[in-house]
Structure formats: C-alpha cells, structure tokens
Amino acid sequence: MDTESAAGGLLAELASAVARERTVGLGNGNLTLEEIVREVLRELVKEWLDLNLPTLTERLVQKEIERLVHRAEKL
C-alpha cells in the first residue's frame, strides 16, 4: 500500500469517527451537544433581549425622531 492510499484510508476512518462522535447523546441520551448548546444559547439570548431590547428600541426611535425633526427644521 502506498503512502497516498494509507493516508486516504486514515482520513476516511477519522471522518467516520468524527461523524459517530457527533451523534453521541448527552444528558437524557436524546440530545446532542449541539442541541444542548443551542437550547442554552437561545435562553440566554432571550433573557438578554427581554432585558435590553426595550431600552435599545427606545434609544434608536428617539435618535430617529431627533434626526427627522432636525431634517424638518432645515426645510
């Protein structure tokens, strides 16, 4: 077996091992690590938005109103 064939075979084995590892269930056995991280991040983003979005929206709307008033005063 030449080096190129051996390397190709090893890479194929590695790809298979990685694919198997991605499907390993965690916690209750039905969730993958990606699904758990997605759930946690979704909750963190929701909390952040609930806390910050009203203030952020108010500030942006106020800034836009000021811009429109300033623009209207120039007319």
CNS distance restraints for C-alpha pairs under 8 A (distance, minus, plus):
assign (resid   1 and name CA) (resid   5 and name CA) 6.41 0.50 0.50
assign (resid   1 and name CA) (resid   6 and name CA) 6.56 0.50 0.50
assign (resid   2 and name CA) (resid   6 and name CA) 6.28 0.50 0.50
assign (resid   3 and name CA) (resid   7 and name CA) 6.04 0.50 0.50
assign (resid   4 and name CA) (resid   8 and name CA) 6.14 0.50 0.50
assign (resid   5 and name CA) (resid   9 and name CA) 6.14 0.50 0.50
assign (resid   6 and name CA) (resid  10 and name CA) 6.21 0.50 0.50
assign (resid   7 and name CA) (resid  11 and name CA) 6.11 0.50 0.50
assign (resid   8 and name CA) (resid  12 and name CA) 6.20 0.50 0.50
assign (resid   9 and name CA) (resid  13 and name CA) 6.28 0.50 0.50
assign (resid  10 and name CA) (resid  14 and name CA) 6.15 0.50 0.50
assign (resid  11 and name CA) (resid  15 and name CA) 6.12 0.50 0.50
assign (resid  12 and name CA) (resid  16 and name CA) 6.25 0.50 0.50
assign (resid  13 and name CA) (resid  17 and name CA) 6.19 0.50 0.50
assign (resid  14 and name CA) (resid  18 and name CA) 6.17 0.50 0.50
assign (resid  15 and name CA) (resid  19 and name CA) 6.17 0.50 0.50
assign (resid  16 and name CA) (resid  20 and name CA) 6.21 0.50 0.50
assign (resid  17 and name CA) (resid  21 and name CA) 6.19 0.50 0.50
assign (resid  18 and name CA) (resid  22 and name CA) 6.30 0.50 0.50
assign (resid  19 and name CA) (resid  23 and name CA) 6.84 0.50 0.50
assign (resid  20 and name CA) (resid  24 and name CA) 6.84 0.50 0.50
assign (resid  22 and name CA) (resid  32 and name CA) 7.06 0.50 0.50
assign (resid  22 and name CA) (resid  33 and name CA) 7.83 0.50 0.50
assign (resid  23 and name CA) (resid  32 and name CA) 6.30 0.50 0.50
assign (resid  24 and name CA) (resid  29 and name CA) 7.83 0.50 0.50
assign (resid  24 and name CA) (resid  32 and name CA) 6.25 0.50 0.50
assign (resid  25 and name CA) (resid  29 and name CA) 4.32 0.50 0.50
assign (resid  25 and name CA) (resid  30 and name CA) 5.27 0.50 0.50
assign (resid  25 and name CA) (resid  31 and name CA) 5.12 0.50 0.50
assign (resid  25 and name CA) (resid  32 and name CA) 4.86 0.50 0.50
assign (resid  25 and name CA) (resid  33 and name CA) 7.40 0.50 0.50
assign (resid  26 and name CA) (resid  30 and name CA) 6.70 0.50 0.50
assign (resid  26 and name CA) (resid  31 and name CA) 5.53 0.50 0.50
assign (resid  26 and name CA) (resid  32 and name CA) 5.71 0.50 0.50
assign (resid  26 and name CA) (resid  33 and name CA) 6.51 0.50 0.50
assign (resid  27 and name CA) (resid  31 and name CA) 6.82 0.50 0.50
assign (resid  31 and name CA) (resid  35 and name CA) 5.91 0.50 0.50
assign (resid  31 and name CA) (resid  36 and name CA) 6.50 0.50 0.50
assign (resid  32 and name CA) (resid  36 and name CA) 6.38 0.50 0.50
assign (resid  33 and name CA) (resid  37 and name CA) 6.13 0.50 0.50
assign (resid  34 and name CA) (resid  38 and name CA) 6.03 0.50 0.50
assign (resid  35 and name CA) (resid  39 and name CA) 6.20 0.50 0.50
assign (resid  36 and name CA) (resid  40 and name CA) 6.26 0.50 0.50
assign (resid  37 and name CA) (resid  41 and name CA) 6.00 0.50 0.50
assign (resid  38 and name CA) (resid  42 and name CA) 5.95 0.50 0.50
assign (resid  39 and name CA) (resid  43 and name CA) 6.34 0.50 0.50
assign (resid  40 and name CA) (resid  44 and name CA) 6.26 0.50 0.50
assign (resid  41 and name CA) (resid  45 and name CA) 5.99 0.50 0.50
assign (resid  42 and name CA) (resid  46 and name CA) 6.09 0.50 0.50
assign (resid  43 and name CA) (resid  47 and name CA) 6.17 0.50 0.50
assign (resid  44 and name CA) (resid  48 and name CA) 6.18 0.50 0.50
assign (resid  45 and name CA) (resid  49 and name CA) 6.03 0.50 0.50
assign (resid  46 and name CA) (resid  50 and name CA) 6.02 0.50 0.50
assign (resid  47 and name CA) (resid  51 and name CA) 6.17 0.50 0.50
assign (resid  48 and name CA) (resid  52 and name CA) 5.91 0.50 0.50
assign (resid  48 and name CA) (resid  53 and name CA) 7.77 0.50 0.50
assign (resid  49 and name CA) (resid  53 and name CA) 4.93 0.50 0.50
assign (resid  50 and name CA) (resid  54 and name CA) 7.43 0.50 0.50
assign (resid  52 and name CA) (resid  56 and name CA) 6.06 0.50 0.50
assign (resid  53 and name CA) (resid  57 and name CA) 5.82 0.50 0.50
assign (resid  54 and name CA) (resid  58 and name CA) 6.07 0.50 0.50
assign (resid  55 and name CA) (resid  59 and name CA) 6.10 0.50 0.50
assign (resid  56 and name CA) (resid  60 and name CA) 6.20 0.50 0.50
assign (resid  57 and name CA) (resid  61 and name CA) 6.03 0.50 0.50
assign (resid  58 and name CA) (resid  62 and name CA) 6.04 0.50 0.50
assign (resid  59 and name CA) (resid  63 and name CA) 6.15 0.50 0.50
assign (resid  60 and name CA) (resid  64 and name CA) 6.19 0.50 0.50
assign (resid  61 and name CA) (resid  65 and name CA) 6.13 0.50 0.50
assign (resid  62 and name CA) (resid  66 and name CA) 6.18 0.50 0.50
assign (resid  63 and name CA) (resid  67 and name CA) 6.21 0.50 0.50
assign (resid  64 and name CA) (resid  68 and name CA) 6.19 0.50 0.50
assign (resid  65 and name CA) (resid  69 and name CA) 6.11 0.50 0.50
assign (resid  66 and name CA) (resid  70 and name CA) 6.04 0.50 0.50
assign (resid  67 and name CA) (resid  71 and name CA) 6.10 0.50 0.50
assign (resid  68 and name CA) (resid  72 and name CA) 6.06 0.50 0.50
assign (resid  69 and name CA) (resid  73 and name CA) 6.13 0.50 0.50
assign (resid  70 and name CA) (resid  74 and name CA) 6.55 0.50 0.50
assign (resid  71 and name CA) (resid  75 and name CA) 6.98 0.50 0.50
